Amino acid sequence: MFKFRYNFILGRRVIMYYVLQVSPGEEIKIERLIINIISSDMYGECFHLLRHVRKKFRGKWVDIYEKLLPGYIFITSDNIEELYVSLKKIPIFINLLGKECGSFVALSVQEVEWVHAILGNSSSNFNDKKELMDKNKCGKWHEVAISQISISNKNKIKVVSGPLKNIEDKITKFYLHKRIAELEVELMKQKVTIYMGIELVGDMDEEEKAYN
């Protein structure tokens, strides 16, 4: 589970979630810089989200791990003002979202809840992903797992299990041939489109033909 939960009170400390906007492709590099340059007392966790999807290559389905929100890093802190000053030491572009008129706006309870919902317990199982962590140069593993779906005889799609099970209301479209679902979520008061991996329960070919 997360090291800190939103609004988690430890004595008088209140840990909140914030979002850093960075150049896509620089997420891991910036996370490493934060770890090396900024005191660990300034923040709790610093991470980006990875989605697990399957893509077909030469007739075979291959497991792929991609950034769910390219260009965005989540960071937790109970002293965002001091953290903001420390972030200026990072020699790469970083924009702390939610800075308004000298104050800082954290993620809302609802926004943090959907992050928790899509992650489930996967972030605590990163020890099982050592090879993938080394390949992706990740210090921790925050994976949005694949969801299982089924198709009824009336061509209705149902989420059977997985992270989508908790947020069906945010699904806008299924792309069965690509094995992904499209969702619209709110992040820092803005609508953001994200894509998550799916797999069909049962005979994939027959069920996909029935749906199409």
C-alpha positions as CSV (number, residue, x, y, z in Angstrom):
1,M,0.0,0.0,0.0
2,F,1.0,3.6,-0.2
3,K,3.5,5.0,2.4
4,F,1.0,7.8,3.0
5,R,-2.7,8.1,2.4
6,Y,-4.4,11.3,1.5
7,N,-5.3,13.4,4.6
8,F,-3.3,10.9,6.7
9,I,-2.7,12.6,10.0
10,L,0.5,11.7,11.9
11,G,0.6,13.8,15.0
12,R,-0.1,17.2,13.3
13,R,1.1,16.2,9.9
14,V,-1.4,16.1,7.1
15,I,-0.1,14.3,4.0
16,M,-1.5,15.5,0.7
17,Y,-1.1,14.4,-3.0
18,Y,0.2,16.9,-5.6
19,V,1.0,16.6,-9.3
20,L,4.2,17.6,-11.0
21,Q,4.1,18.2,-14.8
22,V,7.4,17.3,-16.5
23,S,8.5,16.7,-20.1
24,P,7.2,13.3,-21.3
25,G,10.0,10.7,-21.1
26,E,11.8,12.5,-18.2
27,E,9.6,11.0,-15.5
28,I,12.1,8.5,-14.2
29,K,15.1,10.8,-14.5
30,I,13.3,13.5,-12.5
31,E,12.2,11.1,-9.8
32,R,15.8,10.0,-9.4
33,L,16.9,13.7,-9.2
34,I,14.3,14.3,-6.5
35,I,15.5,11.3,-4.5
36,N,19.2,12.4,-4.8
37,I,18.7,16.2,-4.3
38,I,15.7,16.8,-2.1
39,S,15.6,15.7,1.6
40,S,13.3,12.8,2.2
41,D,11.8,14.9,5.0
42,M,10.2,17.1,2.4
43,Y,8.0,14.4,0.8
44,G,6.6,10.9,1.3
45,E,6.5,9.3,-2.1
46,C,7.3,10.3,-5.7
47,F,6.0,8.1,-8.5
48,H,4.4,7.8,-11.9
49,L,1.8,5.3,-13.0
50,L,2.4,2.4,-15.4
51,R,-0.3,0.6,-17.3
52,H,-0.1,-3.1,-18.1
53,V,-1.4,-3.8,-21.6
54,R,-1.1,-6.7,-24.1
55,K,-0.2,-6.1,-27.7
56,K,0.0,-8.5,-30.6
57,F,3.3,-8.9,-32.3
58,R,3.7,-11.5,-35.0
59,G,0.5,-13.3,-33.9
60,K,1.4,-13.4,-30.2
61,W,0.2,-11.3,-27.4
62,V,3.1,-9.7,-25.5
63,D,2.9,-8.0,-22.1
64,I,3.9,-4.3,-22.3
65,Y,4.2,-1.7,-19.6
66,E,3.6,1.9,-20.6
67,K,3.2,5.2,-18.8
68,L,-0.4,5.8,-18.0
69,L,-0.1,9.6,-17.7
70,P,3.0,10.6,-19.7
71,G,4.5,13.8,-18.3
72,Y,2.9,13.6,-14.8
73,I,4.5,12.6,-11.5
74,F,2.6,12.2,-8.2
75,I,4.3,13.4,-5.0
76,T,3.1,13.4,-1.4
77,S,4.0,16.0,1.2
78,D,2.9,17.7,4.4
79,N,4.8,20.9,3.6
80,I,4.3,21.8,0.0
81,E,5.7,25.3,0.4
82,E,9.1,24.1,1.4
83,L,9.0,21.3,-1.1
84,Y,8.2,23.8,-3.9
85,V,11.3,25.8,-3.0
86,S,13.4,22.6,-3.0
87,L,12.0,21.5,-6.4
88,K,13.6,24.6,-7.9
89,K,17.0,22.9,-7.3
90,I,16.1,20.3,-10.0
91,P,17.9,21.4,-13.2
92,I,15.1,20.2,-15.4
93,F,11.6,21.6,-16.2
94,I,9.1,20.9,-13.4
95,N,5.8,22.5,-13.0
96,L,3.9,22.0,-9.8
97,L,0.2,22.0,-10.8
98,G,-2.3,23.8,-8.6
99,K,-0.2,26.8,-7.7
100,E,-2.7,29.6,-7.4
101,C,-2.1,33.1,-6.0
102,G,0.6,31.9,-3.6
103,S,-1.2,28.8,-2.4
104,F,-1.0,25.2,-3.5
105,V,-4.0,23.0,-4.4
106,A,-3.7,19.3,-3.7
107,L,-5.6,16.5,-5.4
108,S,-9.1,16.3,-4.2
109,V,-10.4,13.3,-2.2
110,Q,-12.2,12.0,-5.3
111,E,-9.1,12.3,-7.5
112,V,-6.9,10.4,-4.9
113,E,-9.6,7.8,-4.6
114,W,-9.5,6.9,-8.3
115,V,-5.7,6.7,-8.2
116,H,-6.1,4.2,-5.3
117,A,-8.9,2.4,-7.1
118,I,-6.9,1.7,-10.3
119,L,-3.8,0.8,-8.4
120,G,-5.4,-1.6,-5.9
121,N,-2.5,-3.4,-4.1
122,S,-0.2,-3.5,-7.1
123,S,2.2,-0.9,-5.8
124,S,3.0,-3.1,-2.8
125,N,4.0,-6.0,-5.0
126,F,6.9,-4.4,-6.8
127,N,9.4,-6.9,-5.4
128,D,7.9,-9.4,-7.9
129,K,8.8,-7.0,-10.7
130,K,12.5,-6.7,-10.1
131,E,13.4,-7.6,-13.7
132,L,10.9,-5.1,-15.1
133,M,12.0,-2.5,-12.6
134,D,15.6,-2.9,-13.7
135,K,14.6,-2.7,-17.4
136,N,12.5,0.4,-16.8
137,K,15.0,1.9,-14.3
138,C,12.2,2.2,-11.7
139,G,12.8,2.5,-8.0
140,K,9.3,1.4,-7.2
141,W,6.5,-0.2,-9.2
142,H,3.0,1.5,-9.4
143,E,1.2,-0.7,-11.9
144,V,-2.4,-0.3,-13.2
145,A,-3.1,-4.0,-13.9
146,I,-5.2,-5.5,-16.7
147,S,-8.9,-5.8,-16.1
148,Q,-10.9,-8.8,-17.2
149,I,-14.1,-8.2,-19.2
150,S,-16.8,-10.5,-20.6
151,I,-19.3,-10.1,-23.5
152,S,-22.9,-11.4,-23.2
153,N,-24.9,-12.9,-26.0
154,K,-26.6,-9.5,-26.3
155,N,-23.1,-8.0,-27.0
156,K,-23.1,-6.2,-23.6
157,I,-19.6,-5.7,-22.1
158,K,-19.2,-6.4,-18.3
159,V,-16.2,-5.7,-16.2
160,V,-15.5,-9.0,-14.3
161,S,-12.5,-8.0,-12.2
162,G,-9.5,-5.7,-12.1
163,P,-9.1,-2.0,-11.6
164,L,-11.9,-1.0,-14.0
165,K,-14.3,-2.9,-11.7
166,N,-14.2,0.1,-9.3
167,I,-14.7,2.8,-11.9
168,E,-17.1,1.6,-14.6
169,D,-18.8,5.0,-14.6
170,K,-15.6,6.6,-16.1
171,I,-15.3,4.2,-19.0
172,T,-16.2,5.9,-22.3
173,K,-15.3,3.3,-24.8
174,F,-13.8,-0.2,-25.3
175,Y,-11.3,-1.0,-28.1
176,L,-11.5,-4.8,-28.1
177,H,-9.1,-5.3,-31.0
178,K,-6.5,-3.2,-29.2
179,R,-7.4,-4.7,-25.8
180,I,-7.7,-1.3,-24.1
181,A,-10.5,0.7,-22.5
182,E,-10.8,4.5,-22.8
183,L,-11.7,6.5,-19.6
184,E,-12.3,10.1,-18.8
185,V,-11.1,11.1,-15.3
186,E,-10.6,14.4,-13.5
187,L,-7.1,15.5,-12.6
188,M,-6.5,18.9,-11.1
189,K,-10.0,20.0,-12.1
190,Q,-9.3,19.1,-15.8
191,K,-10.8,16.2,-17.8
192,V,-8.1,13.8,-18.9
193,T,-8.4,10.8,-21.2
194,I,-6.5,7.7,-20.2
195,Y,-6.3,4.2,-21.6
196,M,-6.1,0.9,-19.5
197,G,-5.5,-2.7,-20.5
198,I,-8.2,-5.3,-20.8
199,E,-8.5,-9.0,-21.6
200,L,-11.5,-11.0,-22.5
201,V,-12.7,-13.9,-20.4
202,G,-13.4,-17.0,-22.3
203,D,-12.8,-17.6,-26.1
204,M,-11.4,-14.2,-27.2
205,D,-11.8,-14.8,-30.9
206,E,-15.4,-16.0,-30.7
207,E,-16.5,-13.4,-28.2
208,E,-14.9,-10.6,-30.2
209,K,-16.6,-11.8,-33.4
210,A,-19.9,-11.8,-31.6
211,Y,-19.4,-8.3,-30.5
212,N,-18.2,-7.0,-33.9
